Amino acid sequence: MSTIFSKIISGEIPSYKVAESNDYLAFLDVSPLTRGHVLVIPKKETDYIFDIADDEYMGMWVFAKIVAQAIKEVFPCRKVGIAVVGLEVAHAHIHLLPINEVHDMNFERPKLSLPDDEMNEIAEKIRKAVASVTNA
């Protein structure tokens, strides 16, 4: 089951990476609800998040926590919201979004369309914040 996320992992499709480990990848959503909307995925292809082995599942959440701390550093907000929907791509993923209000996470809202230079700038800022979080 090859998905768009598998192609991002393999490098077939470019992405705005913000963090990567041997097992997980975090990159900007190309149709974000908010600036700083990041997707966290396991590199091992699994459709349903609750089918992930326990140790990999826990590792993914620890990885997501690091990314969320970096997002909050770059985009001051009340919280970094978390959503696991799993219907749009058949590859488990966690949405991380800087939010100030509940409606900031309404997936029925119109998505942002940000220019490439702004996406690159956002990704670079989050990458630097991830490095500072992991070196703290």
CNS distance restraints for C-alpha pairs under 8 A (distance, minus, plus):
assign (resid   1 and name CA) (resid  45 and name CA) 7.86 0.50 0.50
assign (resid   2 and name CA) (resid   6 and name CA) 5.84 0.50 0.50
assign (resid   2 and name CA) (resid   7 and name CA) 7.36 0.50 0.50
assign (resid   3 and name CA) (resid   7 and name CA) 6.50 0.50 0.50
assign (resid   3 and name CA) (resid  89 and name CA) 7.08 0.50 0.50
assign (resid   3 and name CA) (resid  90 and name CA) 6.70 0.50 0.50
assign (resid   3 and name CA) (resid  91 and name CA) 6.84 0.50 0.50
assign (resid   4 and name CA) (resid   8 and name CA) 6.29 0.50 0.50
assign (resid   4 and name CA) (resid  13 and name CA) 7.67 0.50 0.50
assign (resid   4 and name CA) (resid  89 and name CA) 7.61 0.50 0.50
assign (resid   5 and name CA) (resid   9 and name CA) 6.18 0.50 0.50
assign (resid   5 and name CA) (resid  41 and name CA) 7.94 0.50 0.50
assign (resid   5 and name CA) (resid  89 and name CA) 7.93 0.50 0.50
assign (resid   5 and name CA) (resid  91 and name CA) 6.84 0.50 0.50
assign (resid   6 and name CA) (resid  10 and name CA) 6.22 0.50 0.50
assign (resid   6 and name CA) (resid  43 and name CA) 7.48 0.50 0.50
assign (resid   6 and name CA) (resid  45 and name CA) 7.05 0.50 0.50
assign (resid   7 and name CA) (resid  11 and name CA) 6.03 0.50 0.50
assign (resid   7 and name CA) (resid  12 and name CA) 4.97 0.50 0.50
assign (resid   7 and name CA) (resid  13 and name CA) 5.49 0.50 0.50
assign (resid   8 and name CA) (resid  12 and name CA) 5.95 0.50 0.50
assign (resid   8 and name CA) (resid  13 and name CA) 4.81 0.50 0.50
assign (resid   8 and name CA) (resid  14 and name CA) 6.10 0.50 0.50
assign (resid   8 and name CA) (resid  15 and name CA) 6.42 0.50 0.50
assign (resid   9 and name CA) (resid  25 and name CA) 7.53 0.50 0.50
assign (resid   9 and name CA) (resid  43 and name CA) 6.63 0.50 0.50
assign (resid  15 and name CA) (resid  27 and name CA) 6.49 0.50 0.50
assign (resid  15 and name CA) (resid  28 and name CA) 7.30 0.50 0.50
assign (resid  16 and name CA) (resid  27 and name CA) 5.23 0.50 0.50
assign (resid  16 and name CA) (resid  28 and name CA) 5.41 0.50 0.50
assign (resid  16 and name CA) (resid 119 and name CA) 7.03 0.50 0.50
assign (resid  16 and name CA) (resid 120 and name CA) 6.52 0.50 0.50
assign (resid  16 and name CA) (resid 123 and name CA) 5.87 0.50 0.50
assign (resid  17 and name CA) (resid  25 and name CA) 7.46 0.50 0.50
assign (resid  17 and name CA) (resid  26 and name CA) 5.94 0.50 0.50
assign (resid  17 and name CA) (resid  27 and name CA) 4.12 0.50 0.50
assign (resid  17 and name CA) (resid  28 and name CA) 6.57 0.50 0.50
assign (resid  17 and name CA) (resid 123 and name CA) 6.44 0.50 0.50
assign (resid  17 and name CA) (resid 127 and name CA) 7.82 0.50 0.50
assign (resid  18 and name CA) (resid  25 and name CA) 7.99 0.50 0.50
assign (resid  18 and name CA) (resid  26 and name CA) 5.57 0.50 0.50
assign (resid  18 and name CA) (resid  27 and name CA) 5.16 0.50 0.50
assign (resid  18 and name CA) (resid  28 and name CA) 7.15 0.50 0.50
assign (resid  18 and name CA) (resid  67 and name CA) 7.95 0.50 0.50
assign (resid  18 and name CA) (resid 123 and name CA) 5.38 0.50 0.50
assign (resid  18 and name CA) (resid 124 and name CA) 7.00 0.50 0.50
assign (resid  18 and name CA) (resid 126 and name CA) 5.87 0.50 0.50
assign (resid  18 and name CA) (resid 127 and name CA) 4.66 0.50 0.50
assign (resid  18 and name CA) (resid 130 and name CA) 7.65 0.50 0.50
assign (resid  19 and name CA) (resid  25 and name CA) 5.96 0.50 0.50
assign (resid  19 and name CA) (resid  26 and name CA) 5.06 0.50 0.50
assign (resid  19 and name CA) (resid  27 and name CA) 6.97 0.50 0.50
assign (resid  19 and name CA) (resid  67 and name CA) 7.19 0.50 0.50
assign (resid  19 and name CA) (resid 127 and name CA) 6.19 0.50 0.50
assign (resid  19 and name CA) (resid 130 and name CA) 6.97 0.50 0.50
assign (resid  20 and name CA) (resid  24 and name CA) 5.82 0.50 0.50
assign (resid  20 and name CA) (resid  25 and name CA) 4.49 0.50 0.50
assign (resid  20 and name CA) (resid  26 and name CA) 6.22 0.50 0.50
assign (resid  21 and name CA) (resid  25 and name CA) 6.45 0.50 0.50
assign (resid  22 and name CA) (resid  43 and name CA) 7.85 0.50 0.50
assign (resid  23 and name CA) (resid  42 and name CA) 5.89 0.50 0.50
assign (resid  23 and name CA) (resid  43 and name CA) 5.30 0.50 0.50
assign (resid  23 and name CA) (resid  44 and name CA) 7.09 0.50 0.50
assign (resid  24 and name CA) (resid  40 and name CA) 7.08 0.50 0.50
assign (resid  24 and name CA) (resid  41 and name CA) 5.66 0.50 0.50
assign (resid  24 and name CA) (resid  42 and name CA) 4.42 0.50 0.50
assign (resid  24 and name CA) (resid  43 and name CA) 5.18 0.50 0.50
assign (resid  24 and name CA) (resid  60 and name CA) 6.66 0.50 0.50
assign (resid  24 and name CA) (resid  63 and name CA) 7.36 0.50 0.50
assign (resid  25 and name CA) (resid  40 and name CA) 5.76 0.50 0.50
assign (resid  25 and name CA) (resid  41 and name CA) 5.41 0.50 0.50
assign (resid  25 and name CA) (resid  42 and name CA) 6.41 0.50 0.50
assign (resid  25 and name CA) (resid  43 and name CA) 6.63 0.50 0.50
assign (resid  26 and name CA) (resid  38 and name CA) 6.49 0.50 0.50
assign (resid  26 and name CA) (resid  39 and name CA) 5.48 0.50 0.50
assign (resid  26 and name CA) (resid  40 and name CA) 4.33 0.50 0.50
assign (resid  26 and name CA) (resid  41 and name CA) 6.38 0.50 0.50
assign (resid  26 and name CA) (resid  64 and name CA) 7.98 0.50 0.50
assign (resid  26 and name CA) (resid  67 and name CA) 7.58 0.50 0.50
assign (resid  27 and name CA) (resid  38 and name CA) 5.45 0.50 0.50
assign (resid  27 and name CA) (resid  39 and name CA) 5.50 0.50 0.50
assign (resid  27 and name CA) (resid  40 and name CA) 6.78 0.50 0.50
assign (resid  27 and name CA) (resid 123 and name CA) 7.63 0.50 0.50
assign (resid  28 and name CA) (resid  32 and name CA) 7.68 0.50 0.50
assign (resid  28 and name CA) (resid  36 and name CA) 6.89 0.50 0.50
assign (resid  28 and name CA) (resid  37 and name CA) 5.88 0.50 0.50
assign (resid  28 and name CA) (resid  38 and name CA) 4.35 0.50 0.50
assign (resid  28 and name CA) (resid  39 and name CA) 6.11 0.50 0.50
assign (resid  28 and name CA) (resid 119 and name CA) 7.66 0.50 0.50
assign (resid  28 and name CA) (resid 123 and name CA) 6.85 0.50 0.50
assign (resid  29 and name CA) (resid  37 and name CA) 5.77 0.50 0.50
assign (resid  29 and name CA) (resid  38 and name CA) 5.39 0.50 0.50
assign (resid  29 and name CA) (resid  39 and name CA) 6.00 0.50 0.50
assign (resid  30 and name CA) (resid 113 and name CA) 7.72 0.50 0.50
assign (resid  31 and name CA) (resid 111 and name CA) 5.52 0.50 0.50
assign (resid  31 and name CA) (resid 112 and name CA) 5.89 0.50 0.50
assign (resid  31 and name CA) (resid 113 and name CA) 6.26 0.50 0.50
assign (resid  32 and name CA) (resid  36 and name CA) 7.69 0.50 0.50
assign (resid  32 and name CA) (resid  37 and name CA) 5.42 0.50 0.50
assign (resid  32 and name CA) (resid 111 and name CA) 5.50 0.50 0.50
assign (resid  32 and name CA) (resid 112 and name CA) 5.43 0.50 0.50
assign (resid  32 and name CA) (resid 113 and name CA) 7.45 0.50 0.50
assign (resid  33 and name CA) (resid  37 and name CA) 6.56 0.50 0.50
assign (resid  33 and name CA) (resid  97 and name CA) 7.72 0.50 0.50
assign (resid  33 and name CA) (resid 104 and name CA) 7.19 0.50 0.50
assign (resid  33 and name CA) (resid 105 and name CA) 7.18 0.50 0.50
assign (resid  33 and name CA) (resid 107 and name CA) 7.19 0.50 0.50
assign (resid  33 and name CA) (resid 109 and name CA) 7.30 0.50 0.50
assign (resid  33 and name CA) (resid 110 and name CA) 7.24 0.50 0.50
assign (resid  33 and name CA) (resid 111 and name CA) 4.97 0.50 0.50
assign (resid  33 and name CA) (resid 112 and name CA) 5.95 0.50 0.50
assign (resid  34 and name CA) (resid  97 and name CA) 6.60 0.50 0.50
assign (resid  34 and name CA) (resid  98 and name CA) 6.95 0.50 0.50
assign (resid  34 and name CA) (resid  99 and name CA) 7.92 0.50 0.50
assign (resid  34 and name CA) (resid 104 and name CA) 7.32 0.50 0.50
assign (resid  34 and name CA) (resid 111 and name CA) 7.85 0.50 0.50
assign (resid  34 and name CA) (resid 112 and name CA) 6.94 0.50 0.50
assign (resid  35 and name CA) (resid  97 and name CA) 7.95 0.50 0.50
assign (resid  35 and name CA) (resid  98 and name CA) 7.62 0.50 0.50
assign (resid  35 and name CA) (resid 112 and name CA) 7.99 0.50 0.50
assign (resid  35 and name CA) (resid 122 and name CA) 7.72 0.50 0.50
assign (resid  36 and name CA) (resid  71 and name CA) 6.46 0.50 0.50
assign (resid  36 and name CA) (resid  75 and name CA) 7.03 0.50 0.50
assign (resid  36 and name CA) (resid  97 and name CA) 6.30 0.50 0.50
assign (resid  36 and name CA) (resid  98 and name CA) 6.47 0.50 0.50
assign (resid  36 and name CA) (resid 122 and name CA) 6.68 0.50 0.50
assign (resid  36 and name CA) (resid 123 and name CA) 7.97 0.50 0.50
assign (resid  36 and name CA) (resid 126 and name CA) 7.99 0.50 0.50
assign (resid  37 and name CA) (resid  95 and name CA) 7.01 0.50 0.50
assign (resid  37 and name CA) (resid  96 and name CA) 5.73 0.50 0.50
assign (resid  37 and name CA) (resid  97 and name CA) 4.55 0.50 0.50
assign (resid  37 and name CA) (resid  98 and name CA) 6.89 0.50 0.50
assign (resid  38 and name CA) (resid  95 and name CA) 5.89 0.50 0.50
assign (resid  38 and name CA) (resid  96 and name CA) 5.14 0.50 0.50
assign (resid  38 and name CA) (resid  97 and name CA) 6.51 0.50 0.50
assign (resid  39 and name CA) (resid  93 and name CA) 6.28 0.50 0.50
assign (resid  39 and name CA) (resid  94 and name CA) 5.55 0.50 0.50
assign (resid  39 and name CA) (resid  95 and name CA) 4.81 0.50 0.50
assign (resid  39 and name CA) (resid  96 and name CA) 6.28 0.50 0.50
assign (resid  40 and name CA) (resid  60 and name CA) 7.77 0.50 0.50
assign (resid  40 and name CA) (resid  64 and name CA) 6.33 0.50 0.50
assign (resid  40 and name CA) (resid  93 and name CA) 5.45 0.50 0.50
assign (resid  40 and name CA) (resid  94 and name CA) 5.05 0.50 0.50
assign (resid  40 and name CA) (resid  95 and name CA) 6.61 0.50 0.50
assign (resid  40 and name CA) (resid  96 and name CA) 7.68 0.50 0.50
assign (resid  41 and name CA) (resid  60 and name CA) 7.53 0.50 0.50
assign (resid  41 and name CA) (resid  91 and name CA) 7.63 0.50 0.50
assign (resid  41 and name CA) (resid  92 and name CA) 6.20 0.50 0.50
assign (resid  41 and name CA) (resid  93 and name CA) 4.62 0.50 0.50
assign (resid  41 and name CA) (resid  94 and name CA) 6.61 0.50 0.50
assign (resid  42 and name CA) (resid  46 and name CA) 7.76 0.50 0.50
assign (resid  42 and name CA) (resid  60 and name CA) 6.73 0.50 0.50
assign (resid  42 and name CA) (resid  92 and name CA) 7.04 0.50 0.50
assign (resid  42 and name CA) (resid  93 and name CA) 7.28 0.50 0.50
assign (resid  45 and name CA) (resid  91 and name CA) 6.09 0.50 0.50
assign (resid  45 and name CA) (resid  92 and name CA) 7.65 0.50 0.50
assign (resid  46 and name CA) (resid  51 and name CA) 6.99 0.50 0.50
assign (resid  46 and name CA) (resid  52 and name CA) 6.62 0.50 0.50
assign (resid  46 and name CA) (resid  90 and name CA) 7.63 0.50 0.50
assign (resid  46 and name CA) (resid  91 and name CA) 5.39 0.50 0.50
assign (resid  46 and name CA) (resid  92 and name CA) 5.81 0.50 0.50
assign (resid  47 and name CA) (resid  51 and name CA) 7.65 0.50 0.50
assign (resid  47 and name CA) (resid  86 and name CA) 7.66 0.50 0.50
assign (resid  47 and name CA) (resid  89 and name CA) 8.00 0.50 0.50
assign (resid  47 and name CA) (resid  90 and name CA) 4.67 0.50 0.50
assign (resid  47 and name CA) (resid  91 and name CA) 4.17 0.50 0.50
assign (resid  47 and name CA) (resid  92 and name CA) 5.09 0.50 0.50
assign (resid  48 and name CA) (resid  52 and name CA) 7.31 0.50 0.50
assign (resid  48 and name CA) (resid  86 and name CA) 6.84 0.50 0.50
assign (resid  48 and name CA) (resid  90 and name CA) 7.40 0.50 0.50
assign (resid  48 and name CA) (resid  91 and name CA) 6.85 0.50 0.50
assign (resid  48 and name CA) (resid  92 and name CA) 5.38 0.50 0.50
assign (resid  49 and name CA) (resid  57 and name CA) 7.66 0.50 0.50
assign (resid  49 and name CA) (resid  86 and name CA) 7.69 0.50 0.50
assign (resid  49 and name CA) (resid  92 and name CA) 4.88 0.50 0.50
assign (resid  49 and name CA) (resid  93 and name CA) 7.15 0.50 0.50
assign (resid  50 and name CA) (resid  57 and name CA) 7.87 0.50 0.50
assign (resid  52 and name CA) (resid  56 and name CA) 6.40 0.50 0.50
assign (resid  52 and name CA) (resid  57 and name CA) 5.59 0.50 0.50
assign (resid  53 and name CA) (resid  57 and name CA) 5.95 0.50 0.50
assign (resid  54 and name CA) (resid  58 and name CA) 6.15 0.50 0.50
assign (resid  55 and name CA) (resid  59 and name CA) 6.10 0.50 0.50
assign (resid  56 and name CA) (resid  60 and name CA) 6.09 0.50 0.50
assign (resid  57 and name CA) (resid  61 and name CA) 6.57 0.50 0.50
assign (resid  58 and name CA) (resid  62 and name CA) 6.38 0.50 0.50
assign (resid  59 and name CA) (resid  63 and name CA) 6.13 0.50 0.50
assign (resid  60 and name CA) (resid  64 and name CA) 6.06 0.50 0.50
assign (resid  61 and name CA) (resid  65 and name CA) 6.06 0.50 0.50
assign (resid  62 and name CA) (resid  66 and name CA) 6.53 0.50 0.50
assign (resid  63 and name CA) (resid  67 and name CA) 6.49 0.50 0.50
assign (resid  64 and name CA) (resid  68 and name CA) 5.99 0.50 0.50
assign (resid  64 and name CA) (resid  94 and name CA) 7.78 0.50 0.50
assign (resid  64 and name CA) (resid  96 and name CA) 7.91 0.50 0.50
assign (resid  65 and name CA) (resid  69 and name CA) 6.18 0.50 0.50
assign (resid  66 and name CA) (resid  70 and name CA) 6.44 0.50 0.50
assign (resid  66 and name CA) (resid 130 and name CA) 6.68 0.50 0.50
assign (resid  66 and name CA) (resid 133 and name CA) 6.78 0.50 0.50
assign (resid  66 and name CA) (resid 134 and name CA) 7.28 0.50 0.50
assign (resid  67 and name CA) (resid  71 and name CA) 6.19 0.50 0.50
assign (resid  67 and name CA) (resid 126 and name CA) 7.86 0.50 0.50
assign (resid  67 and name CA) (resid 130 and name CA) 6.10 0.50 0.50
assign (resid  68 and name CA) (resid  72 and name CA) 6.20 0.50 0.50
assign (resid  68 and name CA) (resid  80 and name CA) 6.17 0.50 0.50
assign (resid  68 and name CA) (resid  96 and name CA) 6.58 0.50 0.50
assign (resid  69 and name CA) (resid  73 and name CA) 6.34 0.50 0.50
assign (resid  69 and name CA) (resid 130 and name CA) 7.66 0.50 0.50
assign (resid  69 and name CA) (resid 133 and name CA) 7.13 0.50 0.50
assign (resid  70 and name CA) (resid  74 and name CA) 6.35 0.50 0.50
assign (resid  70 and name CA) (resid 126 and name CA) 5.81 0.50 0.50
assign (resid  70 and name CA) (resid 127 and name CA) 7.82 0.50 0.50
assign (resid  70 and name CA) (resid 129 and name CA) 4.76 0.50 0.50
assign (resid  70 and name CA) (resid 130 and name CA) 5.04 0.50 0.50
assign (resid  70 and name CA) (resid 133 and name CA) 6.54 0.50 0.50
assign (resid  71 and name CA) (resid  75 and name CA) 5.82 0.50 0.50
assign (resid  71 and name CA) (resid  80 and name CA) 7.39 0.50 0.50
assign (resid  71 and name CA) (resid  97 and name CA) 7.96 0.50 0.50
assign (resid  71 and name CA) (resid  98 and name CA) 6.86 0.50 0.50
assign (resid  71 and name CA) (resid 126 and name CA) 5.99 0.50 0.50
assign (resid  71 and name CA) (resid 129 and name CA) 7.48 0.50 0.50
assign (resid  72 and name CA) (resid  76 and name CA) 5.37 0.50 0.50
assign (resid  72 and name CA) (resid  77 and name CA) 6.34 0.50 0.50
assign (resid  72 and name CA) (resid  79 and name CA) 7.29 0.50 0.50
assign (resid  72 and name CA) (resid  80 and name CA) 6.47 0.50 0.50
assign (resid  72 and name CA) (resid  98 and name CA) 6.63 0.50 0.50
assign (resid  73 and name CA) (resid 129 and name CA) 6.72 0.50 0.50
assign (resid  74 and name CA) (resid 125 and name CA) 6.60 0.50 0.50
assign (resid  74 and name CA) (resid 126 and name CA) 6.35 0.50 0.50
assign (resid  74 and name CA) (resid 129 and name CA) 6.97 0.50 0.50
assign (resid  75 and name CA) (resid  98 and name CA) 6.55 0.50 0.50
assign (resid  76 and name CA) (resid  98 and name CA) 7.67 0.50 0.50
assign (resid  77 and name CA) (resid  98 and name CA) 5.83 0.50 0.50
assign (resid  77 and name CA) (resid  99 and name CA) 5.72 0.50 0.50
assign (resid  77 and name CA) (resid 100 and name CA) 5.59 0.50 0.50
assign (resid  78 and name CA) (resid  98 and name CA) 7.67 0.50 0.50
assign (resid  78 and name CA) (resid  99 and name CA) 6.15 0.50 0.50
assign (resid  78 and name CA) (resid 100 and name CA) 4.97 0.50 0.50
assign (resid  79 and name CA) (resid  98 and name CA) 6.13 0.50 0.50
assign (resid  79 and name CA) (resid  99 and name CA) 5.55 0.50 0.50
assign (resid  79 and name CA) (resid 100 and name CA) 6.58 0.50 0.50
assign (resid  80 and name CA) (resid  96 and name CA) 6.21 0.50 0.50
assign (resid  80 and name CA) (resid  97 and name CA) 5.28 0.50 0.50
assign (resid  80 and name CA) (resid  98 and name CA) 4.41 0.50 0.50
assign (resid  80 and name CA) (resid  99 and name CA) 5.75 0.50 0.50
assign (resid  81 and name CA) (resid  95 and name CA) 7.81 0.50 0.50
assign (resid  81 and name CA) (resid  96 and name CA) 5.62 0.50 0.50
assign (resid  81 and name CA) (resid  97 and name CA) 5.05 0.50 0.50
assign (resid  81 and name CA) (resid  98 and name CA) 6.13 0.50 0.50
assign (resid  81 and name CA) (resid  99 and name CA) 6.06 0.50 0.50
assign (resid  81 and name CA) (resid 105 and name CA) 7.21 0.50 0.50
assign (resid  82 and name CA) (resid  94 and name CA) 6.80 0.50 0.50
assign (resid  82 and name CA) (resid  95 and name CA) 5.58 0.50 0.50
assign (resid  82 and name CA) (resid  96 and name CA) 4.95 0.50 0.50
assign (resid  82 and name CA) (resid  97 and name CA) 6.65 0.50 0.50
assign (resid  83 and name CA) (resid  94 and name CA) 5.93 0.50 0.50
assign (resid  83 and name CA) (resid  95 and name CA) 5.02 0.50 0.50
assign (resid  83 and name CA) (resid  96 and name CA) 6.83 0.50 0.50
assign (resid  84 and name CA) (resid  93 and name CA) 6.52 0.50 0.50
assign (resid  84 and name CA) (resid  94 and name CA) 5.07 0.50 0.50
assign (resid  84 and name CA) (resid  95 and name CA) 6.27 0.50 0.50
assign (resid  85 and name CA) (resid  93 and name CA) 7.98 0.50 0.50
assign (resid  85 and name CA) (resid  94 and name CA) 7.86 0.50 0.50
assign (resid  86 and name CA) (resid  90 and name CA) 6.69 0.50 0.50
assign (resid  86 and name CA) (resid  91 and name CA) 7.22 0.50 0.50
assign (resid  86 and name CA) (resid  92 and name CA) 6.10 0.50 0.50
assign (resid  86 and name CA) (resid  93 and name CA) 6.72 0.50 0.50
assign (resid  97 and name CA) (resid 105 and name CA) 7.37 0.50 0.50
assign (resid  99 and name CA) (resid 104 and name CA) 5.65 0.50 0.50
assign (resid  99 and name CA) (resid 105 and name CA) 7.26 0.50 0.50
assign (resid 100 and name CA) (resid 104 and name CA) 6.90 0.50 0.50
assign (resid 102 and name CA) (resid 106 and name CA) 7.54 0.50 0.50
assign (resid 114 and name CA) (resid 118 and name CA) 6.35 0.50 0.50
assign (resid 114 and name CA) (resid 119 and name CA) 6.44 0.50 0.50
assign (resid 115 and name CA) (resid 119 and name CA) 6.37 0.50 0.50
assign (resid 116 and name CA) (resid 120 and name CA) 6.11 0.50 0.50
assign (resid 117 and name CA) (resid 121 and name CA) 6.15 0.50 0.50
assign (resid 118 and name CA) (resid 122 and name CA) 6.13 0.50 0.50
assign (resid 119 and name CA) (resid 123 and name CA) 6.09 0.50 0.50
assign (resid 120 and name CA) (resid 124 and name CA) 6.10 0.50 0.50
assign (resid 121 and name CA) (resid 125 and name CA) 6.25 0.50 0.50
assign (resid 122 and name CA) (resid 126 and name CA) 6.27 0.50 0.50
assign (resid 123 and name CA) (resid 127 and name CA) 6.05 0.50 0.50
assign (resid 124 and name CA) (resid 128 and name CA) 6.21 0.50 0.50
assign (resid 125 and name CA) (resid 129 and name CA) 6.24 0.50 0.50
assign (resid 126 and name CA) (resid 130 and name CA) 6.03 0.50 0.50
assign (resid 127 and name CA) (resid 131 and name CA) 6.30 0.50 0.50
assign (resid 128 and name CA) (resid 132 and name CA) 6.35 0.50 0.50
assign (resid 129 and name CA) (resid 133 and name CA) 6.09 0.50 0.50
assign (resid 130 and name CA) (resid 134 and name CA) 6.10 0.50 0.50
assign (resid 131 and name CA) (resid 135 and name CA) 6.04 0.50 0.50
assign (resid 132 and name CA) (resid 136 and name CA) 6.05 0.50 0.50
